[in-house]
């Protein structure tokens, strides 16, 4: 997550010329989020979420994807870890 903003900027540049690459990157990131969320791996889940938020900042993905991430994290019976990841997403997306 240290260089997530740099990677997101790189994907945004590549996405402007080759949109298929950006779409593939987003799909894989979402699949990774789903896998880490099921495994309850907080650190990896948070890292993928931070990357997706930076992709939102770069205009690669729509804001509804971030909203869907938040709804997955907070629907049902949210754990302390999922609430912590959700608040981290909101802090970064608000910057």
N, C-alpha and C positions, 0 to 999 in steps of 0.2 A: 504493500500500500504506500510505501515511501515515494515511489515514482508513478503513482497511478495517474496523476494529472499529466505527466509527460507522455505516458503511453496513450492516454485518451487523446491528446493533441496529435500524436502521430497517427492514430487510427482516423481521426477527423480529416487529416490531410489526405491519407490514402482513400478514405471514403468519398472525398470530393471527386476523385478520378475513377475509382473502382467501387461503386456502391455495394457490390456483392461481398467484398471483403468486410466492410463494416457490418453488413447484415449477418454474415457468418460469425463475426466476433461477438456480436450482441447475443446471438442464439446460444453460442457456447458459454458465454458468461451467465446467461439465465439458467442454462442446464447445470452449470457448476453451482450456482446459488441454490437451486432445488436440491441437488445432491448434498451439499454441505448443510442445508437446513434440516434435511431428514436425518443426517448423521449427528446433528446438534454440535457442529464444529463452529464455535462462535468466531474465532479468529479468521478462519477462511471465509466464512459467510460475510463477515464485516468487510474483509478485503475486496470481495467481489462487489459488494454493494457500493463501496467507495468508488471503485472503478466505474460502475454503471452511472453513478451520480456525476462523475467527471465527464463521461460520455454525454450525459444530458447537458452539462454546461457547454460542451463543444458543439452541441446541436446535432449529434449523431442519432440520439434516441428521443422519443417524445416524453413529455412529463407524465403521461398516463402509466408508463412502465414503472416509474418511481413510485407512483401512487399504488400500483398493484403490488410492488415489493412491500410497501408499508402495510397494505391490507393483509398480505400473507403473514407478515411478522406479528401483527396485532389481532388478527381474528381468532376466534375460539378462546383458548386458554393460553394467553401469552406468558412466557416464562420471563424471568429476570433478564436473561441473556437476550431474548428477542426484543424486549423493550429497550435495552441498552443499545442494541444495533439500530433500532428504529430512531432513537433520539440522535444517534451519531449521523444517520442518514439525513435527518432534518437539519442538523447543525451544518453539515457540509453543503447540502443543497441550498441553504439560505445564504451562502457566502457569495 
